[in-house]
Amino acid sequence: MLLTTNFILFHDELGLEKTIDVFAAAGFEGIEFNADLKEYYTDAHDEAFYRQMGAYAVDKGVPITQAHAPFPSAYPDDEARTEQRFHEIVKSMQHAAWLGAEMIVVHPCTHIDCTADPTVFESMMEYNLNFYRRLAPYAKEFGIKIAIENISRSVTTRADGLLRLLQTLNDSETFTVCYDVGHAHHLGQGAAEMILALGDIIGCTHIHDNDGAHDSHTLPYYGTIDWEAVMQAFAEVGYKGNLNYEAGYFVRRAPVALRLESATYMAAVGKHLIQKIYQHQGV
């Protein structure tokens, strides 16, 4: 199991190459590429740039293992902007494939909150099924897998909705789950309980902590998630993917000059969590 991380905040302050350098020096083993940053879902860079950056990351020992598409995936009462966003997501998928990523996280469409009305839930389930089915041919063309994330307001907020979406799509070669621990916790799902409910369909993760009320994206042990229970749940379902941080806001108050030290501590915490999984597996 590799310890990987996205690069929000670090990238904003250091740029891409320096961020890769810092993560490599800190002890991370891979990177989730934030293709949700505008320069990475537009034509700001060409194919050679992405292939070069992917090779640079591999050379530094932190390959691009996954990516994150732009979001939101749809807009209320704006079909033109929604269509534009669809093509931006497709572009980010191609860029991620050029980088060498195996999968890309694509949010479900949440432009209508469907969590309180069963009728709206059903219509949004159909909307999302059509959305992902439309993306599927591009994923197959680019050779990249789509990871669907559990987020608020959506058909994926709860495990049963996420499972239903994946089972109805019925294409495990193209679709998997990005399980976001912090989202499950602050939405009241129970972080460990949702892992157990999802089982072995989880393909990748977003690991971060919060206080149960705010989606603060901080480091594990700096919120109220029961990490012992979470690691035991990952072990029980036989999770074999990477432990991938989305915890960059942990460093927002630290001086930029201490980014390497901050990243090194983050990596140490992540490796501790991975050891917890191995312990529960009896490895």
C-alpha positions in Angstrom: 0.0 0.0 0.0 1.5 3.3 -1.1 1.1 6.6 0.8 0.1 9.3 -1.7 -1.3 12.8 -1.5 -3.0 15.5 -3.5 -1.1 18.8 -3.9 -3.6 21.6 -3.0 -1.9 24.5 -1.1 1.6 23.1 -1.8 1.1 23.6 -5.5 -0.4 27.1 -5.1 2.7 28.2 -3.2 5.6 26.2 -4.7 4.5 25.3 -8.3 4.3 21.8 -9.7 8.0 20.7 -9.9 8.9 22.0 -6.5 5.8 20.3 -5.0 6.9 17.0 -6.5 10.4 17.6 -5.0 9.0 18.3 -1.6 6.7 15.3 -1.5 9.5 13.0 -2.6 11.8 14.4 0.1 9.1 14.1 2.7 8.7 10.4 2.1 5.5 10.1 0.1 5.3 7.4 -2.5 2.9 8.9 -5.1 0.7 11.9 -5.9 -3.0 12.6 -6.7 -2.8 15.1 -9.5 -5.2 18.0 -9.1 -6.6 18.3 -12.6 -9.4 20.3 -11.0 -7.1 23.3 -11.2 -8.0 25.3 -14.3 -4.6 25.1 -16.0 -4.9 21.3 -16.0 -8.4 21.0 -17.5 -7.9 23.5 -20.3 -5.4 23.7 -23.2 -2.8 25.6 -21.1 -0.4 22.7 -21.5 0.2 20.2 -24.3 0.6 16.4 -24.3 4.4 16.7 -24.0 4.1 18.7 -20.8 2.0 16.1 -19.1 4.2 13.2 -20.2 7.2 15.1 -19.1 5.7 15.9 -15.7 4.6 12.2 -15.3 8.1 11.0 -16.1 9.6 13.6 -13.7 7.4 12.4 -10.9 8.3 8.8 -11.6 12.0 9.7 -11.6 11.6 11.4 -8.2 9.9 8.3 -6.8 6.4 9.8 -6.5 4.5 8.7 -9.6 1.1 10.2 -10.4 -1.1 7.4 -9.2 -4.5 9.1 -9.5 -6.1 12.4 -10.5 -9.1 14.6 -9.6 -11.4 16.0 -12.3 -12.8 19.5 -12.1 -16.0 20.0 -10.1 -18.9 20.5 -9.8 -19.9 18.1 -12.5 -23.1 20.0 -13.4 -24.7 23.4 -12.9 -28.3 24.3 -11.9 -30.4 25.7 -14.8 -27.4 26.1 -17.0 -27.2 23.5 -19.7 -24.5 25.3 -21.7 -22.2 25.5 -18.7 -22.9 21.9 -17.7 -22.0 20.8 -21.3 -18.8 22.8 -21.1 -17.9 21.2 -17.8 -18.5 17.7 -19.2 -15.9 18.4 -21.9 -13.5 19.9 -19.3 -13.8 16.6 -17.3 -13.1 14.6 -20.5 -10.0 16.8 -21.1 -8.8 16.3 -17.5 -9.2 12.5 -18.0 -7.0 12.6 -21.1 -4.4 14.7 -19.2 -4.4 12.3 -16.3 -3.8 9.4 -18.6 -0.9 11.2 -20.2 0.5 11.7 -16.7 0.3 7.9 -16.1 -2.6 7.9 -13.6 -4.5 4.7 -13.3 -7.8 6.4 -12.2 -9.4 9.8 -11.9 -11.9 10.9 -9.3 -15.1 12.3 -10.9 -17.7 13.8 -8.6 -21.4 12.9 -9.1 -23.7 15.6 -10.3 -25.1 17.5 -7.3 -26.7 20.6 -8.9 -30.0 19.5 -7.3 -30.0 18.3 -3.7 -31.7 14.9 -3.7 -31.1 13.8 -0.1 -34.5 14.8 1.3 -36.9 13.9 -1.4 -37.2 10.3 -2.7 -38.7 11.4 -6.0 -35.8 13.8 -6.6 -33.4 11.1 -5.5 -34.7 8.8 -8.3 -34.4 11.5 -11.0 -30.9 12.4 -9.9 -29.9 8.7 -9.8 -31.0 8.5 -13.5 -29.2 11.7 -14.3 -26.0 10.5 -12.8 -26.2 7.1 -14.5 -26.5 8.9 -17.8 -23.6 11.2 -16.9 -21.2 8.4 -16.1 -22.4 6.2 -19.0 -21.5 9.1 -21.3 -18.0 9.4 -19.8 -17.4 5.6 -20.1 -16.2 5.6 -23.7 -13.7 8.3 -23.0 -12.3 6.3 -20.0 -11.9 3.2 -22.2 -10.3 5.3 -25.0 -7.8 6.9 -22.6 -7.2 3.7 -20.5 -8.1 5.3 -17.2 -10.6 4.2 -14.6 -13.3 6.6 -13.1 -13.6 6.7 -9.3 -16.9 7.9 -8.0 -16.7 9.8 -4.7 -19.1 10.0 -1.8 -20.1 13.7 -1.3 -22.9 15.8 0.1 -26.3 16.6 -1.6 -25.8 13.6 -3.9 -26.9 10.0 -4.7 -23.6 8.9 -3.3 -23.9 10.6 0.1 -24.9 7.2 1.7 -23.4 3.8 1.0 -26.6 2.3 -0.4 -26.9 5.0 -3.1 -23.2 4.7 -4.1 -23.5 0.9 -4.2 -26.7 1.1 -6.3 -25.0 3.5 -8.8 -22.0 1.2 -9.2 -24.1 -1.9 -9.4 -26.4 -0.4 -12.0 -23.5 0.9 -14.1 -22.3 -2.7 -13.9 -18.8 -2.0 -15.4 -16.1 -2.7 -12.9 -13.4 -2.3 -15.6 -14.4 1.3 -16.0 -15.8 2.4 -12.6 -14.7 2.2 -9.0 -15.3 4.1 -5.7 -13.2 6.9 -4.2 -14.0 6.6 -0.6 -13.7 10.0 1.2 -13.3 9.3 5.0 -13.8 13.0 6.0 -17.0 13.3 3.9 -18.5 10.2 5.5 -17.7 11.6 9.0 -19.0 15.1 8.6 -22.2 13.9 6.8 -22.9 11.6 9.7 -22.4 8.3 7.9 -19.9 6.8 10.3 -16.4 6.7 8.7 -15.7 3.0 9.5 -19.3 1.9 9.1 -19.4 3.2 5.5 -16.2 1.3 4.6 -17.8 -1.9 5.9 -21.0 -1.2 3.9 -19.1 -0.5 0.7 -16.8 -3.5 1.0 -14.3 -4.4 -1.6 -15.5 -2.0 -4.3 -13.3 0.8 -2.9 -10.6 1.6 -5.5 -9.0 4.7 -4.0 -9.3 7.0 -1.0 -9.3 10.6 0.2 -7.9 10.6 3.7 -8.5 13.6 6.0 -10.0 14.5 9.3 -12.6 17.0 10.6 -14.7 17.8 13.6 -17.9 16.2 12.3 -19.4 19.5 11.4 -17.0 21.1 8.9 -15.3 19.6 5.9 -11.9 21.0 7.1 -9.6 18.6 5.2 -7.0 18.4 8.0 -4.6 15.7 9.0 -5.7 12.5 10.7 -5.8 12.8 14.5 -6.6 16.5 14.3 -10.3 16.0 14.2 -12.8 13.5 15.7 -12.6 10.5 13.4 -11.9 7.2 15.1 -8.8 6.2 13.0 -8.3 2.9 14.8 -11.8 1.9 13.7 -11.3 3.2 10.2 -8.0 1.3 9.7 -9.6 -1.9 11.1 -12.5 -1.5 8.6 -10.1 -1.1 5.7 -8.3 -4.3 6.8 -11.6 -6.1 7.1 -12.8 -5.4 3.6 -9.4 -6.2 2.2 -8.7 -2.7 0.8 -5.6 -2.9 -1.5 -5.4 0.6 -3.0 -3.3 3.5 -1.8 -3.8 5.6 1.3 -4.2 9.0 -0.4 -4.3 12.3 1.5 -6.7 15.1 0.8 -5.4 16.8 4.0 -3.5 19.8 2.7 -5.3 22.4 4.7 -3.4 21.1 7.7 -0.5 23.3 6.7 -2.4 26.5 5.9 -1.2 28.3 9.0 2.4 27.1 8.9 5.1 29.3 7.2 5.8 28.4 3.6 9.4 28.0 4.6 8.3 24.9 6.6 6.5 23.1 3.8 9.0 20.3 3.7 8.9 19.8 7.5 5.1 19.9 7.4 5.0 17.4 4.6 7.4 15.1 6.4 5.2 15.0 9.5 2.1 14.4 7.3 3.9 11.4 5.7 4.9 10.1 9.1 1.3 10.1 10.2 0.2 8.4 7.0 2.8 5.6 7.4 1.6 5.1 10.9 -2.0 4.6 9.6 -0.8 2.1 7.0 1.0 0.1 9.7 -2.4 0.0 11.6 -4.0 -1.6 8.5 -1.2 -4.2 8.3 -1.5 -4.9 12.0 -5.2 -5.6 11.7 -4.5 -7.8 8.7 -2.0 -9.7 10.8 0.8 -8.9 8.4 
